[in-house]
Amino acid sequence: MLTWKDIINFAVNGTPNPDKRVEKTEAEWKAQLTPEQYRITRQKGTERPHSGALCTTYDAGKYNCVCCNTPLFDSTIKFSSGTGWPSFTQPIKENVIKYEKDTSYGMVRVEVMCNTCDAHLGHVFPDGPEPSGLRYCINSESMVLEKESVNE
C-alpha cells in the first residue's frame, strides 16, 4: 500500500517504469479525444467541481485512462470526498501513476499522470481516509469506467 512518504519519494526521485509506453503526436491526440478531454489530459486542465460524469458513479469496474485505456483505479477504492472530483485511495498498481511536483497557482502539490501516456489526471493529497491516508483527486474527463460484466 502506497503512503504519502512513497508519493513524495516518487515525485522527487522518479516513478517506477510503466509496463508499456504509448506515445502519439498532438494531432493524433486531438483526433482521438474530445476537446475537453484533450484540454484536461494533454494541456493539464481541470474540470469544474461537481461537473464530471464520474463524480457520483459507483458502479463496479475499473477506471481506465481515456487516452491509452491503461487501468488506473478500481471502483472498490473510490470514495466520496466532497471535493467535486472522483476520489480514490490507491492506484491499481504502483507503476500506473506518474508523480511530479506541481507549483502552479502559488501552491505546492503533487500532480498525477498516467505513467503509460503522460495524460494529466489530477493531483494526490495526504488527506484521504485510512489506512493509506491518500486522496487521488481525478478529473472525470481523464478516465473511462470499464464496468464489470455481471454473469447470470
N, CA, C and O of each residue as an XYZ file, in Angstrom:
608
protein
N       0.836     -1.179      0.000
C       0.000      0.000      0.000
C       0.882      1.244      0.000
O       1.787      1.382      0.823
N       0.603      2.142     -0.934
C       1.373      3.378     -1.019
C       0.989      4.330      0.107
O      -0.166      4.380      0.529
N       1.976      5.083      0.586
C       1.767      6.093      1.619
C       2.209      7.456      1.072
O       2.776      7.533     -0.018
N       1.954      8.511      1.814
C       2.376      9.847      1.401
C       3.901      9.908      1.243
O       4.408     10.571      0.338
N       4.619      9.221      2.117
C       6.086      9.178      2.017
C       6.507      8.582      0.668
O       7.434      9.087      0.034
N       5.835      7.512      0.226
C       6.126      6.915     -1.084
C       5.870      7.906     -2.211
O       6.661      8.013     -3.149
N       4.753      8.635     -2.112
C       4.376      9.595     -3.156
C       5.443     10.681     -3.275
O       5.866     11.014     -4.383
N       5.877     11.231     -2.153
C       6.910     12.271     -2.160
C       8.207     11.706     -2.740
O       8.879     12.377     -3.522
N       8.555     10.495     -2.365
C       9.754      9.852     -2.905
C       9.662      9.726     -4.431
O      10.629     10.022     -5.133
N       8.513      9.293     -4.943
C       8.336      9.169     -6.394
C       8.411     10.535     -7.075
O       9.016     10.664     -8.139
N       7.797     11.558     -6.466
C       7.795     12.903     -7.057
C       9.214     13.479     -7.130
O       9.542     14.211     -8.063
N      10.044     13.150     -6.151
C      11.413     13.669     -6.100
C      12.386     12.813     -6.912
O      13.228     13.341     -7.638
N      12.264     11.500     -6.785
C      13.261     10.589     -7.354
C      12.815      9.836     -8.604
O      13.609      9.109     -9.202
N      11.564      9.999     -9.004
C      11.066      9.307    -10.190
C      10.159      8.141     -9.842
O      10.290      7.513     -8.791
N       9.248      7.875    -10.742
C       8.244      6.828    -10.593
C       8.764      5.524    -11.188
O       9.552      5.551    -12.134
N       8.332      4.376    -10.645
C       8.711      3.109    -11.280
C       8.287      3.085    -12.749
O       7.271      3.676    -13.113
N       9.062      2.405    -13.586
C       8.761      2.348    -15.017
C       7.413      1.686    -15.271
O       7.048      0.732    -14.584
N       6.668      2.192    -16.260
C       5.385      1.564    -16.597
C       5.611      0.236    -17.321
O       6.714     -0.044    -17.789
N       4.562     -0.572    -17.408
C       4.649     -1.846    -18.121
C       4.829     -1.628    -19.619
O       5.448     -2.450    -20.296
N       4.293     -0.527    -20.140
C       4.424     -0.178    -21.562
C       4.328      1.328    -21.699
O       3.976      2.023    -20.745
N       4.640      1.836    -22.883
C       4.526      3.273    -23.176
C       3.640      3.448    -24.400
O       3.677      2.637    -25.326
N       2.845      4.509    -24.397
C       2.046      4.908    -25.555
C       2.401      6.352    -25.852
O       2.235      7.224    -24.999
N       2.883      6.605    -27.042
C       3.252      7.962    -27.446
C       2.596      8.266    -28.785
O       2.656      7.463    -29.716
N       1.969      9.436    -28.869
C       1.298      9.877    -30.087
C       1.630     11.340    -30.320
O       2.073     12.039    -29.409
N       1.415     11.797    -31.540
C       1.604     13.213    -31.841
C       0.415     13.996    -31.297
O      -0.637     13.425    -31.006
N       0.590     15.296    -31.164
C      -0.523     16.138    -30.711
C      -1.717     16.014    -31.659
O      -2.864     16.010    -31.213
N      -1.454     15.913    -32.955
C      -2.541     15.746    -33.934
C      -3.295     14.437    -33.694
O      -4.520     14.395    -33.808
N      -2.573     13.381    -33.366
C      -3.222     12.097    -33.089
C      -4.073     12.175    -31.823
O      -5.184     11.645    -31.791
N      -3.557     12.835    -30.773
C      -4.352     13.003    -29.545
C      -5.597     13.833    -29.831
O      -6.684     13.486    -29.370
N      -5.461     14.920    -30.580
C      -6.611     15.779    -30.894
C      -7.676     15.033    -31.688
O      -8.870     15.261    -31.497
N      -7.246     14.140    -32.580
C      -8.194     13.366    -33.383
C      -8.923     12.318    -32.533
O     -10.075     11.985    -32.813
N      -8.261     11.806    -31.510
C      -8.820     10.737    -30.679
C      -9.741     11.254    -29.579
O     -10.740     10.610    -29.257
N      -9.418     12.405    -29.002
C     -10.089     12.907    -27.801
C     -11.095     14.004    -28.125
O     -10.992     14.671    -29.155
N     -12.083     14.184    -27.224
C     -12.969     15.336    -27.339
C     -12.155     16.582    -26.983
O     -11.097     16.456    -26.366
N     -12.613     17.773    -27.350
C     -11.868     18.978    -26.970
C     -11.640     19.097    -25.457
O     -10.569     19.525    -25.028
N     -12.633     18.725    -24.650
C     -12.485     18.818    -23.190
C     -11.501     17.762    -22.674
O     -10.688     18.059    -21.799
N     -11.562     16.553    -23.194
C     -10.594     15.521    -22.804
C      -9.178     15.956    -23.172
O      -8.245     15.765    -22.391
N      -9.018     16.533    -24.343
C      -7.697     16.999    -24.784
C      -7.190     18.112    -23.864
O      -6.033     18.094    -23.444
N      -8.053     19.075    -23.554
C      -7.668     20.203    -22.687
C      -7.195     19.699    -21.330
O      -6.195     20.183    -20.800
N      -7.901     18.743    -20.776
C      -7.556     18.249    -19.439
C      -6.337     17.326    -19.477
O      -5.396     17.514    -18.706
N      -6.346     16.339    -20.360
C      -5.279     15.331    -20.319
C      -3.982     15.768    -20.970
O      -2.909     15.401    -20.493
N      -4.046     16.532    -22.031
C      -2.832     16.893    -22.762
C      -2.333     18.302    -22.407
O      -1.154     18.606    -22.586
N      -3.248     19.172    -21.896
C      -2.857     20.549    -21.560
C      -2.945     20.833    -20.061
O      -2.878     21.988    -19.639
N      -3.094     19.786    -19.268
C      -3.118     19.886    -17.800
C      -4.246     20.765    -17.275
O      -4.058     21.550    -16.345
N      -5.411     20.623    -17.877
C      -6.585     21.375    -17.446
C      -7.273     20.718    -16.263
O      -6.871     19.652    -15.796
N      -8.324     21.382    -15.788
C      -9.140     20.865    -14.687
C     -10.600     21.129    -15.012
O     -10.959     22.213    -15.472
N     -11.435     20.136    -14.770
C     -12.875     20.343    -14.966
C     -13.447     21.061    -13.747
O     -12.866     21.016    -12.663
N     -14.578     21.717    -13.928
C     -15.233     22.388    -12.810
C     -15.664     21.350    -11.767
O     -16.064     20.245    -12.133
N     -15.588     21.693    -10.469
C     -16.015     20.745     -9.442
C     -17.481     20.344     -9.645
O     -18.303     21.156    -10.069
N     -17.789     19.108     -9.342
C     -19.135     18.533     -9.415
C     -19.698     18.492    -10.835
O     -20.899     18.283    -11.008
N     -18.863     18.685    -11.851
C     -19.357     18.687    -13.231
C     -19.086     17.376    -13.961
O     -19.702     17.114    -14.994
N     -18.191     16.558    -13.454
C     -17.789     15.337    -14.145
C     -18.798     14.214    -14.028
O     -19.422     14.026    -12.984
N     -18.949     13.477    -15.105
C     -19.911     12.370    -15.155
C     -19.580     11.262    -14.160
O     -20.479     10.531    -13.745
N     -18.317     11.119    -13.766
C     -17.928     10.020    -12.884
C     -17.906     10.397    -11.399
O     -17.559      9.568    -10.558
N     -18.269     11.631    -11.074
C     -18.234     12.076     -9.672
C     -19.133     11.238     -8.776
O     -18.733     10.852     -7.678
N     -20.337     10.957     -9.235
C     -21.312     10.261     -8.399
C     -21.588      8.844     -8.886
O     -22.590      8.242     -8.501
N     -20.715      8.311     -9.723
C     -20.857      6.949    -10.219
C     -20.074      6.003     -9.320
O     -18.896      6.221     -9.037
N     -20.753      4.946     -8.876
C     -20.097      3.959     -8.015
C     -20.304      2.538     -8.523
O     -20.302      1.588     -7.740
N     -20.484      2.393     -9.840
C     -20.630      1.068    -10.433
C     -19.311      0.304    -10.308
O     -18.229      0.891    -10.305
N     -19.432     -1.025    -10.206
C     -18.245     -1.871    -10.102
C     -17.491     -1.864    -11.425
O     -18.094     -1.930    -12.496
N     -16.174     -1.785    -11.337
C     -15.355     -1.824    -12.536
C     -14.009     -1.167    -12.344
O     -13.581     -0.883    -11.225
N     -13.353     -0.932    -13.469
C     -12.031     -0.299    -13.483
C     -12.119      1.054    -14.161
O     -12.817      1.219    -15.161
N     -11.404      2.020    -13.604
C     -11.301      3.348    -14.196
C     -10.016      3.387    -15.008
O      -8.918      3.345    -14.454
N     -10.164      3.466    -16.324
C      -9.026      3.422    -17.238
C      -8.707      4.809    -17.777
O      -9.575      5.682    -17.821
N      -7.468      5.005    -18.183
C      -7.046      6.253    -18.809
C      -7.831      6.439    -20.107
O      -7.906      5.516    -20.918
N      -8.412      7.611    -20.311
C      -9.191      7.880    -21.515
C      -8.299      7.935    -22.750
O      -8.782      7.741    -23.866
N      -7.027      8.193    -22.574
C      -6.104      8.300    -23.708
C      -5.585      6.953    -24.186
O      -5.568      6.690    -25.388
N      -5.156      6.082    -23.247
C      -4.489      4.838    -23.645
C      -5.142      3.576    -23.099
O      -4.682      2.467    -23.371
N      -6.220      3.744    -22.325
C      -7.008      2.641    -21.765
C      -6.267      1.831    -20.698
O      -6.684      0.718    -20.379
N      -5.187      2.361    -20.145
C      -4.495      1.683    -19.045
C      -5.380      1.705    -17.802
O      -5.858      2.774    -17.422
N      -5.614      0.556    -17.154
C      -6.361      0.558    -15.889
C      -5.590      1.339    -14.815
O      -4.412      1.081    -14.565
N      -6.281      2.295    -14.192
C      -5.650      3.163    -13.198
C      -6.156      2.921    -11.780
O      -5.368      2.789    -10.844
N      -7.479      2.863    -11.631
C      -8.096      2.739    -10.307
C      -9.216      1.701    -10.371
O      -9.832      1.498    -11.417
N      -9.466      1.054     -9.244
C     -10.555      0.103     -9.118
C     -11.700      0.769     -8.361
O     -11.474      1.583     -7.467
N     -12.922      0.418     -8.725
C     -14.094      1.034     -8.084
C     -14.159      0.734     -6.587
O     -14.801      1.472     -5.840
N     -13.510     -0.330     -6.143
C     -13.575     -0.699     -4.720
C     -12.828      0.283     -3.821
O     -13.041      0.285     -2.609
N     -11.957      1.117     -4.390
C     -11.216      2.070     -3.562
C     -11.632      3.508     -3.865
O     -10.930      4.451     -3.500
N     -12.781      3.676     -4.537
C     -13.334      5.015     -4.783
C     -14.133      5.427     -3.553
O     -14.790      4.598     -2.924
N     -14.074      6.716     -3.215
C     -14.851      7.210     -2.076
C     -15.350      8.621     -2.354
O     -14.826      9.315     -3.225
N     -16.358      9.036     -1.615
C     -16.917     10.376     -1.763
C     -16.146     11.324     -0.865
O     -16.255     11.264      0.360
N     -15.359     12.209     -1.489
C     -14.526     13.129     -0.718
C     -15.215     14.472     -0.495
O     -14.767     15.270      0.328
N     -16.304     14.723     -1.226
C     -16.991     16.000     -1.113
C     -16.286     17.135     -1.841
O     -16.696     18.289     -1.723
N     -15.228     16.826     -2.592
C     -14.452     17.861     -3.265
C     -15.006     18.238     -4.633
O     -14.697     19.309     -5.156
N     -15.835     17.351     -5.223
C     -16.370     17.619     -6.549
C     -15.652     16.893     -7.656
O     -15.953     17.106     -8.831
N     -14.691     16.023     -7.305
C     -13.980     15.206     -8.284
C     -13.965     13.765     -7.779
O     -13.971     13.536     -6.569
N     -13.944     12.790     -8.694
C     -13.803     11.402     -8.256
C     -12.530     11.248     -7.430
O     -11.478     11.781     -7.780
N     -12.646     10.510     -6.329
C     -11.513     10.344     -5.419
C     -11.260      8.871     -5.133
O     -12.186      8.072     -4.992
N      -9.980      8.541     -5.053
C      -9.543      7.160     -4.846
C      -8.428      7.145     -3.801
O      -7.757      8.154     -3.581
N      -8.238      5.984     -3.159
C      -7.212      5.880     -2.117
C      -5.908      5.252     -2.597
O      -4.869      5.449     -1.968
N      -5.940      4.496     -3.705
C      -4.752      3.805     -4.215
C      -4.912      3.577     -5.714
O      -6.033      3.412     -6.196
N      -3.815      3.566     -6.452
C      -3.898      3.125     -7.851
C      -3.988      1.598     -7.911
O      -3.713      0.911     -6.927
N      -4.375      1.084     -9.068
C      -4.466     -0.369     -9.277
C      -3.107     -1.042     -9.089
O      -3.018     -2.112     -8.487
N      -2.052     -0.412     -9.606
C      -0.684     -0.914     -9.472
C       0.226      0.270     -9.173
O      -0.071      1.403     -9.552
N       1.320      0.006     -8.500
C       2.249      1.069     -8.118
C       2.795      1.840     -9.314
O       3.051      3.040     -9.208
N       2.980      1.164    -10.460
C       3.653      1.811    -11.590
C       2.706      2.382    -12.657
O       3.171      2.732    -13.742
N       1.405      2.487    -12.391
C       0.496      3.045    -13.409
C       0.362      4.563    -13.308
O      -0.102      5.210    -14.247
N       0.764      5.126    -12.183
C       0.666      6.571    -11.967
C       2.057      7.183    -11.926
O       2.972      6.647    -11.301
N       2.199      8.320    -12.606
C       3.438      9.105    -12.588
C       3.197     10.310    -11.678
O       2.121     10.908    -11.710
N       4.190     10.664    -10.872
C       4.066     11.733     -9.884
C       5.076     12.843    -10.168
O       6.254     12.571    -10.403
N       4.615     14.083    -10.145
C       5.517     15.223    -10.322
C       5.100     16.365     -9.403
O       3.913     16.605     -9.186
N       6.092     17.059     -8.871
C       5.839     18.242     -8.054
C       5.201     19.313     -8.934
O       5.669     19.564    -10.044
N       4.134     19.946     -8.443
C       3.395     20.969     -9.180
C       3.343     22.234     -8.321
O       2.765     22.232     -7.235
N       3.950     23.306     -8.818
C       3.964     24.569     -8.070
C       3.098     25.644     -8.738
O       3.267     26.834     -8.468
N       2.177     25.227     -9.605
C       1.305     26.194    -10.276
C       0.314     26.819     -9.292
O       0.007     26.244     -8.248
N      -0.170     27.985     -9.639
C      -1.192     28.705     -8.857
C      -0.758     29.013     -7.430
O      -1.600     29.130     -6.539
N       0.541     29.144     -7.205
C       1.044     29.523     -5.893
C       0.923     28.445     -4.828
O       1.019     28.737     -3.636
N       0.715     27.201     -5.245
C       0.585     26.082     -4.305
C       1.669     25.056     -4.604
O       2.246     25.046     -5.691
N       1.937     24.201     -3.636
C       2.818     23.064     -3.856
C       1.941     21.819     -3.723
O       1.390     21.532     -2.660
N       1.829     21.086     -4.841
C       1.001     19.882     -4.871
C       1.773     18.792     -5.606
O       2.863     19.026     -6.128
N       1.183     17.591     -5.637
C       1.751     16.503     -6.417
C       0.759     16.158     -7.526
O      -0.345     15.674     -7.278
N       1.194     16.426     -8.757
C       0.383     16.097     -9.926
C       0.474     14.604    -10.193
O       1.531     13.997    -10.023
N      -0.645     14.014    -10.613
C      -0.646     12.613    -11.013
C      -1.003     12.522    -12.493
O      -1.911     13.193    -12.984
N      -0.248     11.662    -13.187
C      -0.439     11.453    -14.621
C      -0.461      9.960    -14.896
O       0.021      9.161    -14.094
N      -1.022      9.594    -16.032
C      -0.922      8.212    -16.477
C       0.543      7.961    -16.811
O       1.141      8.704    -17.590
N       1.118      6.925    -16.229
C       2.525      6.623    -16.443
C       2.770      5.978    -17.809
O       3.916      5.873    -18.247
N       1.712      5.552    -18.476
C       1.829      4.939    -19.797
C       1.901      5.977    -20.905
O       2.681      5.831    -21.847
N       1.067      7.052    -20.794
C       0.982      8.026    -21.892
C       1.166      9.479    -21.453
O       1.063     10.387    -22.277
N       1.437      9.709    -20.170
C       1.658     11.048    -19.609
C       0.407     11.926    -19.580
O       0.525     13.147    -19.479
N      -0.780     11.341    -19.666
C      -2.012     12.131    -19.574
C      -2.148     12.710    -18.169
O      -1.965     12.001    -17.179
N      -2.469     13.993    -18.085
C      -2.748     14.620    -16.792
C      -4.053     14.051    -16.257
O      -5.057     14.011    -16.967
N      -4.037     13.608    -14.997
C      -5.225     13.040    -14.361
C      -5.778     13.953    -13.282
O      -6.992     14.129    -13.181
N      -4.905     14.532    -12.477
C      -5.319     15.356    -11.349
C      -4.167     15.499    -10.368
O      -3.018     15.698    -10.763
N      -4.492     15.393     -9.074
C      -3.480     15.539     -8.015
C      -3.752     14.532     -6.908
O      -4.852     13.989     -6.803
N      -2.738     14.290     -6.085
C      -2.893     13.433     -4.917
C      -2.560     14.255     -3.678
O      -1.647     15.081     -3.683
N      -3.335     14.005     -2.603
C      -3.195     14.754     -1.354
C      -3.130     13.786     -0.170
O      -3.622     12.661     -0.266
N      -2.527     14.215      0.945
C      -2.391     13.337      2.115
C      -3.560     13.457      3.089
O      -3.371     13.276      4.292
N      -4.762     13.756      2.598
C      -5.911     13.958      3.490
C      -7.045     12.965      3.229
O      -8.212     13.264      3.482
N      -6.690     11.779      2.718
C      -7.693     10.756      2.438
C      -7.946      9.874      3.643
O      -7.340     10.052      4.700
N      -8.854      8.912      3.471
C      -9.190      8.015      4.583
C      -8.090      6.999      4.866
O      -7.233      6.737      4.022
N      -8.131      6.440      6.052
C      -7.204      5.361      6.419
C      -7.572      4.119      5.619
O      -8.727      4.009      5.209
N      -6.679      3.190      5.375
C      -5.366      3.118      6.007
C      -4.270      3.886      5.266
O      -3.221      4.148      5.855
N      -4.470      4.257      3.996
C      -3.372      4.913      3.269
C      -3.277      6.397      3.575
O      -2.185      6.966      3.548
N      -4.410      7.034      3.867
C      -4.415      8.480      4.084
C      -4.301      9.266      2.791
O      -4.147     10.486      2.829
N      -4.375      8.590      1.637
C      -4.222      9.270      0.351
C      -5.574      9.581     -0.282
O      -6.541      8.836     -0.126
N      -5.614     10.715     -1.007
C      -6.783     11.082     -1.804
C      -6.313     11.461     -3.193
O      -5.780     12.550     -3.403
N      -6.512     10.555     -4.142
C      -6.247     10.843     -5.547
C      -7.475     11.568     -6.078
O      -8.546     10.974     -6.201
N      -7.325     12.831     -6.388
C      -8.411     13.693     -6.853
C      -8.288     13.775     -8.381
O      -7.385     14.437     -8.894
N      -9.191     13.106     -9.107
C      -9.006     12.838    -10.527
C     -10.135     13.457    -11.366
O     -11.305     13.380    -10.991
N      -9.782     14.058    -12.478
C     -10.773     14.603    -13.403
C     -11.550     13.469    -14.079
O     -10.948     12.518    -14.578
N     -12.872     13.566    -14.097
C     -13.705     12.567    -14.775
C     -13.335     12.436    -16.241
O     -13.316     11.333    -16.787
N     -13.040     13.558    -16.877
C     -12.744     13.567    -18.311
C     -11.468     12.818    -18.659
O     -11.234     12.507    -19.827
N     -10.638     12.522    -17.664
C      -9.386     11.818    -17.937
C      -9.527     10.304    -17.836
O      -8.570      9.568    -18.076
N     -10.738      9.835    -17.477
C     -10.935      8.406    -17.291
C     -12.193      7.917    -18.018
O     -13.078      8.690    -18.384
N     -12.223      6.616    -18.203
C     -13.413      5.937    -18.709
C     -13.650      4.747    -17.779
O     -12.713      4.027    -17.435
N     -14.909      4.545    -17.376
C     -15.233      3.429    -16.490
C     -15.528      2.187    -17.320
O     -16.459      2.166    -18.125
N     -14.725      1.161    -17.112
C     -14.972     -0.146    -17.728
C     -15.729     -0.970    -16.698
O     -15.138     -1.546    -15.784
N     -17.050     -1.015    -16.861
C     -17.887     -1.692    -15.867
C     -17.660     -3.196    -15.903
O     -17.410     -3.795    -16.949
N     -17.758     -3.785    -14.696
C     -17.653     -5.237    -14.591
C     -18.877     -5.864    -15.217
O     -19.995     -5.385    -15.031
N     -18.667     -6.933    -15.956
C     -19.810     -7.634    -16.531
C     -20.405     -8.553    -15.466
O     -19.690     -9.187    -14.691
N     -21.725     -8.602    -15.455
C     -22.425     -9.425    -14.481
C     -22.789    -10.748    -15.155
O     -23.538    -10.774    -16.132
N     -22.256    -11.830    -14.628
C     -22.574    -13.158    -15.172
C     -23.852    -13.656    -14.566
O     -23.994    -13.704    -13.344
N     -24.797    -14.034    -15.427
C     -26.086    -14.509    -14.919
C     -26.216    -15.987    -15.078
O     -27.239    -16.561    -14.704
